[in-house]
Amino acid sequence: MKPETLNFFDKVYEVARLIPYGRVTSYGAIAKYLGAARSSRMVGYAMNGSGGKDVPAHRVVNRKGLLTGKHHFDGTNLMQQLLESEGITVVENQIQDFEKLYWDPSKEL
């Protein structure tokens, strides 16, 4: 990978580590916060490669609160289980009360 890609990934990981316990954010919100509003897919790629980096990737979902990255977690429902362990209700891959649980780094940091 190019050095600028790794640098972007590191920035994504820094923001993801700030997501409070029991809250979620979206790929697009992180991209927008980093000044790369059209790079939500790159944020997704960063989350896919975050294993072993102490990044709460399970707290990053799509803009509608869907667990679109769940297939990148080991186990069948690990992403959902991690969210539920934080008190977040998930029904059919959809976070319930998404608006209430949503954390926007542009407004919080």
Buried (B, 14 or more C-beta within 10 A) or exposed (E): EEEEEEEBBEBBBEBBEBBEEEBBBBBBBBBBBBEBEEBBEBBBBBBEBBEEEEBBBBBBBBBEBBBBBBEBBEEEBEBBEBBEEBEBEBEEBEBEEBEEBBBBBEEEE
